């Protein structure tokens, strides 16, 4: 199934596209819950790769020091950096991080996937955690968004992650008969608190997956 291309969307596309995520959506809210659980009450540094309008900053606890990078930043701030992190290495000055998250990123990373995993692994502190989201392209009603340039099966993507990280947990973001996040209030509430990978069923009904990882020793 693997389909990767060298064609990438640039800032003029993303400055419009990432405005769609200015308000917290389901996956982002669930990602914030995972981050807050990992951080606990300890002060820690978080890097949000592909942060867009930095909406995640609103949802993490005050003890989580938020930093974001993106190709299209709308409002400059000391904790945000704008650059093309496909062409340039993923970094934020010379900092290392306790938690790094990349949600809604690797579907757009083309053939740079392995290189970007390597860069992220080098930025993690000892015992740090990396959280990545990835679309389930094996869904029964799969929808492949036209700008995606890195389309892989779950096994293909998992193998790519495993070259650089130990996968501690693999969790569906949500389950749905159709390939989109839950949109009814009661289903959002129910699935926000469910972190279960259901054998066989999740392969066909998981909308996306969260990979929660640590760097290989």
N, C-alpha and C positions, 0 to 999 in steps of 0.2 A: 504493500500500500504506500510505501514511502514516496513522498512527492515534495521535493525541495527545489527552489529556484534561487537565482541570484538577483531577482528583481525585488527591490525594497521600496516601501513608501517612505517619503521624506517628510520634512517638517510641515510643508504646506498641506499635506494630507492630515497629519496627526494633530495639528493645531485646531482643526475642526473636529476630528473624530473623537479626541479624548474629552471634549466638552460633554459628550453623552454620559460621561461617568463623573460629572461634577457632584452629583448627589449619591450618597451611599446606596449601592445595590446589594443584592443578596450575597453574591460570592465575596464581595469586599467585606461586608459585615461579618460573614463567617470567618474570613481570613483574620480579621481583627480579633475575634474571639480566640483563635488559635495562638496568635501572637501574645495576647494578654495572658493566656494560660501558661505559655512557655516562659514569659518574663516574670510572672508572679509579682511579688512586691519589690524585686531587685531592680535597681537602675540599670538600664542596658541601652545599647545603641542599635538602632534599626536602620537598614538601608532598603528603600523601596525602589526596585529597579523597574523603570517604566512607570513612574509615579503619576503621569498625566497631571491633572489638576490637584494632586496631593490630597485627595479626599480621604485616604486612609489615615492621615494625620489626625483627623477629627475623631477617629474611632478607637485609637489606642490609648492606653492609660498614660497619665502624666509622667510616670517613672520610665517610660519608653522614649528615649531621645530619637526623634524622627529626622531622617535624612532621605532625600529623594533625588533621583536622576531621571531625565527624560529628554527626548529629542525636541519636545515642544512644551516649554514652561510658560504659563500665562502670566504669572506674577513673580517677579524675582524676589528671592529671600536668601538669607545667609545659609539656610539648611537645604537649599535646592541648587542643582546644577543642570544647565541645559547643554547637551551635546549629543551627537549621534553615537550611541554606545555599540552600534554594530561596526562602525568604521574605527572607533577608538576603544581602548580597553575599558571595561567596567571598573570604575574607581570613584572615590570621593576624597580628593586630596590624598593624604597618605594614611587615612583611617582604616582600621579594621572594625568588624562588627560582630555583635552577639547574635543578631538575627538578620538574615537577608531574605527578602521576599520578591518574587517575580511572578505576578499574576497577570494573565492575559498578555504574555510577552513571547513565549517560545513558539507559538503558532506563527509568529511574524519574523522569526530569526533566520529563516532560510538555512543555508548550509553552514552558518556560523555557530550552530548549536554546541558542538563539542568545545570550541574555543571559548565560548561564553561560560559554559560550566566550569572550565578550568580557571577562568578569571575570578568567578564567584568563589570557588573553593579557596583560593589564595587570600580572599578578603575575610574569611571567617576566623574568628578567634577560637582558641581551644574550647571545645565543648559548645561551640556555636551551632546554630540551626539554620538551615536553608529550607524555605517553603516555596515550592513552585506549583502553579496550577497548569493544567493541560486539558484541552478538550478531548472528550471521549469520541474518537472518530469511528468507533465500533458500535455506536448507538443504533438502535433499530430504525430510527428516523433521522439519521445523521444529516445535519445541515453544515455545509462547508462554505464559510464566508469567503467571498471572492478575494479579499486581500491576504488570506492565509497563504504563506509560502513555505511552511514547514509542517506538512501533514503526515503523521506517522500513526501506526497502530499503538495501542497501549503497551504491548510488549516491546516494540521498537523504541519507544520513548523511554520506557523503564530501563532498557539495556543501556541507553545513552546516559541516563542519570547515574546508573550504577558504576560507570567507568570512573566517576569522580567522587561519588558520595555513597555512604551507607544509608539506605532507605529505612528509616525507623517506622514510618507509618505511610500507608497508601489509602486515602479516604475519598470517597465520592463527595463532591461539593453538594450534590442533591441528586434525587432520582425523579425522572419524569417520563411519561409515556411518549411525549414529544420532546424534541431536543432543545429545550429552553429551561431557564430557571423557573422555580415555582412562582406563580403570580397571584395566587389567592392567599389571603392573610393567614388562614388557619394552616395551610400547607407550608408557608414560610416559617411560621412559628414551630411547627412540628419538625421540619427538616433542618432548621437551624441548630437543633439540639441532638440530631442523630448523626453519629460518626461511625457508620457501619459499612464495611465492604461485604456485600451479600454475595456469596459464591454463585457464579453463573449469572444471576439476575443483574448484578451491577454492571457486568460486561455489556449488557444491552440497554440498560435504563439509566446508568449514571450519566449525568450531563457533562460534567468535567471531573477531574481528580485533583486532590491536593497531595503532593509528595512532600513529606516532612523528613528532612535528611540531616546528617552530619557529615563532615568531610572525612574521607578515608585517612586513616593514620599512616 
